[in-house]
Amino acid sequence: MVEFGVGITGVGSFVPEKIMTNSDLEKIVDTSNEWIIDRTGIEERRIAEENIATSDIAAIAAQRAMEDAKVLPEEIDLILVATISPDYIFPSTACMVQKHIGATNAAAFDINAGCTGFIYALTTAKGFVKSGIYKKVLVIGAETLSKIVNWKDRNTCVLFGDGAGACIVEPCEDGFGMLAEDLGSDGSKGDVLIVPAGGSKKPTSLETVEEGLNFIKMDGREVFKFAVRIMEKASNDVLKKAGLTSKDIDLLVPHQANIRIIDAALKKLDLEKEKVFVNLEKYGNTSAASIPVALDEALDQKRIRKGDNLLLVAFGAGLTWGGVVLKWNKEE
């Protein structure tokens, strides 16, 4: 039996044109540019137009990833969309993307793991490819969080932005691609980051809308404490599975949520700042889209070369967390 790796052969991303700066937010809620930068590192974020849905920006990122991998729509076997801001409760956003891009032969479903969604989807894609069930999987992380943010809540509206990133996952040279994956969750803490209404537990009603329960609610203090701890744990757990240490990592691409969380992770992992890719100052927290968007930008900036060891790590609603270690398989 021929051994093979499973890797990323194409990457693409898209962010809306509209920019909302911290100064713009000062006119909406009681906050300041200095306060936001000091506590988060975010300077601006992208906002989708009113008539643009998550599937629309996901499809653009997908097309760019397919072009990069030289893969035709009809060659895609499976579409996985990681999102917490889907077009509808059903059908899945992945099915909407299938329609947009003309991937007529693909199965399609969504993954809801909060900001960890892309890591969950990437791990799922590897399983399908490694088992031989599918050969070419389109993995997308896409969000229009501006649609579910309460613009009167200064604790959350300053954090989030819209965007989409995608990649093609398929067989690659043995010894390259995804070397190890590790996922985790703690549902007992699910209420610290949640959209309380809109599902079967608390269906949308006039009361839930008036109370703002159809928007993101977050216990910022609890999420921050969890994130600082779990970024280190998720990183070390997946590195151990890969038989590596932090010293072997050429580039860390973390979930882009808060610069203080990223800095704390760097310190605990004993990594130099030159070995982490950060773009949250431009886009804010784009949830499941943050890692693939950052990955695409890192490639554009020549920060990644074939043979480099990459660590992707995230945390999110659920609560969830996860990490993936890759030996980059794609030529420039």
C-alpha atoms as one frame of an Amber mdcrd trajectory, in Angstrom:
protein
   0.000   0.000   0.000   1.389   3.373  -1.031   1.734   5.779   1.895   0.725
   9.368   1.349   0.276  12.554   3.310  -2.753  14.818   3.397  -2.013  18.464
   2.842  -3.220  21.843   1.658  -2.725  22.369  -2.073  -4.483  25.703  -2.502
  -5.429  28.677  -0.331  -7.660  31.694  -0.911  -9.372  34.407   1.105 -11.711
  37.356   0.848 -12.591  40.283   3.111 -15.271  42.901   2.395 -14.176  46.324
   1.176 -15.984  48.309   3.863 -13.699  49.236   6.765 -14.964  50.150  10.227
 -12.267  51.814  12.302 -12.122  52.271  16.046 -12.859  55.938  15.434 -16.070
  54.928  13.664 -17.034  52.867  16.715 -16.458  55.863  18.987 -19.469  57.453
  17.292 -21.683  54.431  17.972 -20.822  53.262  21.504 -19.028  54.566  24.584
 -15.480  53.490  23.740 -12.207  54.907  22.420  -9.540  54.001  19.918  -6.940
  53.841  22.688  -9.095  51.579  24.870  -9.721  49.090  22.048  -6.090  48.938
  20.913  -4.774  48.598  24.452  -7.078  45.711  25.353  -7.315  43.890  22.016
  -4.762  45.132  19.496  -7.577  45.716  16.978  -7.506  48.918  14.919 -10.194
  48.192  12.319 -12.413  45.449  10.945 -14.233  44.644   7.688 -18.034  44.758
   7.422 -20.097  42.994   4.758 -22.778  44.935   2.906 -26.359  44.403   4.033
 -27.257  42.187   1.050 -24.144  39.985   1.328 -24.440  36.628   3.120 -21.789
  34.303   4.523 -22.092  31.966   1.518 -21.340  34.857  -0.855 -17.949  35.649
   0.650 -17.242  31.956   1.271 -17.719  31.268  -2.440 -15.220  33.970  -3.429
 -12.577  32.555  -1.061 -13.355  29.060  -2.368 -12.886  30.076  -5.998  -9.527
  31.641  -5.164  -8.396  28.484  -3.346  -9.480  26.314  -6.286  -7.560  28.538
  -8.706  -4.477  28.275  -6.483  -4.756  24.466  -6.399  -5.715  24.258 -10.096
  -8.841  22.308  -9.155 -12.107  22.533 -11.107 -15.466  22.836  -9.305 -16.682
  19.476 -10.577 -13.570  17.808  -9.103 -14.523  18.768  -5.522 -15.792  15.725
  -3.583 -16.801  17.438  -0.350 -17.413  20.997   0.897 -17.033  21.785   4.597
 -17.992  25.243   5.820 -17.055  26.231   9.365 -19.290  29.095  10.493 -21.364
  30.458  13.364 -23.114  32.976  11.115 -24.766  30.735   8.505 -27.113  31.997
   5.811 -29.965  29.991   7.347 -30.636  27.505  10.149 -31.065  25.185   7.183
 -30.113  24.455   4.462 -26.413  24.480   5.228 -24.170  27.291   4.066 -21.993
  24.600   2.446 -24.908  23.717   0.148 -25.261  27.392  -0.767 -21.542  27.513
  -1.603 -21.923  24.385  -3.719 -24.573  26.176  -5.757 -22.482  29.362  -6.074
 -19.334  27.622  -7.336 -20.971  24.857  -9.393 -19.420  21.950  -7.467 -22.120
  19.588  -8.731 -20.409  16.380  -7.562 -19.726  17.467  -3.985 -21.329  16.460
  -0.719 -21.674  19.436   1.629 -22.219  20.218   5.287 -21.480  22.852   7.920
 -19.414  22.612  11.104 -20.257  24.755  14.124 -17.351  24.878  16.547 -17.139
  28.619  17.034 -13.769  30.183  16.348 -12.214  26.684  16.368 -14.375  25.744
  13.390 -11.637  25.845  10.760  -9.423  23.511  12.825 -12.346  21.095  13.272
 -13.100  21.244   9.543  -9.464  20.733   8.539  -9.231  17.698  10.813 -12.474
  16.306   9.388 -11.200  16.813   5.842  -8.018  14.895   6.603 -10.059  11.956
   7.875 -12.090  11.768   4.671  -8.999  11.964   2.457  -6.778   9.633   4.487
  -9.520   6.983   4.560  -9.825   7.118   0.786 -13.496   8.162   0.849 -12.735
  11.449  -0.921  -9.748  12.890  -2.776 -10.423  16.615  -2.930 -12.074  18.467
  -0.046 -12.858  22.175   0.012 -12.546  23.555   3.551 -13.898  27.041   4.261
 -14.027  29.243   7.345 -16.443  32.112   6.726 -18.297  34.628   8.878 -20.489
  37.702   8.639 -20.455  38.340  12.367 -21.577  41.927  11.839 -25.060  40.443
  11.307 -25.196  38.918  14.811 -23.313  41.554  16.798 -25.215  43.956  19.065
 -23.873  47.349  18.005 -25.008  48.773  21.348 -22.831  46.353  23.351 -19.370
  47.890  23.565 -17.913  44.717  25.080 -18.525  42.683  21.928 -19.096  44.985
  18.953 -15.490  46.239  19.034 -14.121  42.714  18.639 -15.649  41.130  15.569
 -15.343  41.453  11.800 -16.334  39.673   8.594 -14.238  37.555   6.246 -13.686
  34.190   4.601 -10.753  31.874   3.992 -10.609  28.573   2.141  -8.250  25.763
   1.256  -8.168  22.595  -0.836  -7.196  19.459   1.077  -5.971  16.430  -0.881
  -3.278  13.741  -0.921   0.305  14.973  -0.933   3.860  13.671  -0.641   4.366
  11.253   2.256   5.890  12.965   5.297   4.334  16.310   4.383   0.963  17.880
   5.065  -0.933  17.436   8.321   1.302  15.643  10.814  -1.012  15.766  13.841
  -4.367  17.134  14.993  -5.909  17.532  18.441  -9.438  18.716  19.274 -11.183
  19.430  22.558 -14.364  20.802  24.076 -15.977  21.712  27.392 -19.735  22.093
  27.038 -20.124  22.958  30.726 -18.799  26.434  29.876 -20.989  26.922  26.817
 -22.872  29.861  28.274 -19.833  32.166  28.491 -19.910  32.747  24.714 -23.330
  32.278  23.181 -26.197  33.578  21.053 -28.966  32.781  23.564 -32.006  32.921
  21.261 -32.908  31.790  17.772 -32.678  28.041  18.307 -35.007  25.414  19.789
 -34.028  26.256  23.386 -35.269  29.829  23.048 -36.977  30.430  19.679 -36.942
  33.913  18.224 -39.811  36.028  19.515 -40.663  39.667  19.954 -39.359  39.395
  23.523 -36.007  37.847  22.578 -35.454  40.477  19.914 -36.323  43.319  22.285
 -33.920  41.879  24.883 -31.111  41.525  22.330 -30.883  37.767  22.858 -30.398
  37.074  19.156 -26.962  38.689  19.341 -23.591  37.456  20.638 -23.278  37.476
  24.439 -19.863  37.031  26.033 -18.371  36.880  29.500 -15.134  38.519  28.447
 -13.244  37.817  31.666 -14.011  34.083  31.576 -13.242  33.755  27.870  -9.909
  35.529  28.314  -8.831  33.273  31.192  -9.864  30.184  29.231  -8.109  31.343
  26.062  -4.763  32.070  27.712  -4.732  28.641  29.352  -6.055  26.635  26.432
  -3.797  28.142  23.754  -0.791  26.712  25.578  -2.468  23.361  26.255  -3.774
  22.928  22.687  -0.363  23.836  21.261   1.590  21.468  23.501  -0.874  18.605
  23.039  -0.761  18.666  19.257   3.021  19.203  19.175   3.446  16.133  21.359
   1.298  14.104  18.953   3.508  15.273  16.096   6.679  14.373  17.988   7.823
  17.994  17.953   8.426  20.840  20.387   7.807  24.553  20.033  11.449  24.946
  18.979  10.640  22.980  15.807   7.913  25.406  14.731   8.747  27.807  11.894
   5.457  29.722  12.054   2.547  29.873  14.482  -0.760  30.914  12.903  -3.142
  31.389  15.834  -6.795  32.345  15.970  -6.806  36.136  15.713  -8.880  37.170
  18.731  -6.799  39.362  21.017  -3.152  40.421  20.921  -2.795  39.892  24.671
  -3.879  36.256  24.299  -1.406  35.733  21.441   1.426  37.404  23.379   0.703
  35.224  26.424   0.828  32.105  24.239   4.147  33.169  22.723   5.626  33.634
  26.176   4.431  30.267  27.464   5.592  28.462  24.318   8.909  30.343  24.392
   8.502  31.487  20.787   9.990  34.625  19.258   7.583  37.224  17.860   9.081
  36.637  14.409   7.570  33.134  14.493   3.931  34.201  14.786   1.669  35.669
  12.126  -0.725  38.377  13.303  -3.213  40.390  11.251  -5.977  41.025  13.802
  -5.201  44.749  13.843  -6.760  44.919  10.332  -9.636  42.489  10.636 -10.510
  41.930  14.295 -11.876  38.543  15.327 -13.356  36.848  12.253 -14.031  33.606
  14.150 -13.718  30.534  11.892 -12.293  32.686   9.091  -9.355  34.073  11.067
  -6.827  31.264  10.582  -7.395  30.640   6.843  -7.346  34.394   6.116  -4.093
  34.709   8.101  -2.654  31.638   6.362  -3.370  33.130   2.946  -1.754  36.434
   3.907   1.282  34.686   5.378   1.767  32.869   2.077   1.402  36.112   0.123
   4.077  37.673   2.319   6.470  34.732   1.701   6.419  33.823   5.384   5.951
  30.118   4.549   8.208  27.843   2.517   7.911  24.187   1.550   9.117  22.018
   4.444   8.272  24.587   7.133   6.555  23.307  10.269   3.350  25.249  10.929
   1.243  25.280  14.078  -2.395  26.325  13.716  -4.230  26.729  17.024  -7.626
  28.106  18.008 -10.232  28.358  20.762 -13.882  29.290  20.577 -17.511  28.945
  21.594 -18.578  25.586  22.884 -16.182  25.943  24.543 -13.897  24.349  21.963
 -10.222  24.286  21.116  -7.895  22.573  18.701  -4.557  22.505  16.972  -3.032
  21.196  13.754   0.646  20.729  12.934   1.594  20.754   9.245   4.809  20.288
   7.311   4.071  22.640   4.447   3.821  20.636   1.243   3.098  23.284  -1.378
   5.723  24.780  -3.637   5.641  28.565  -4.012
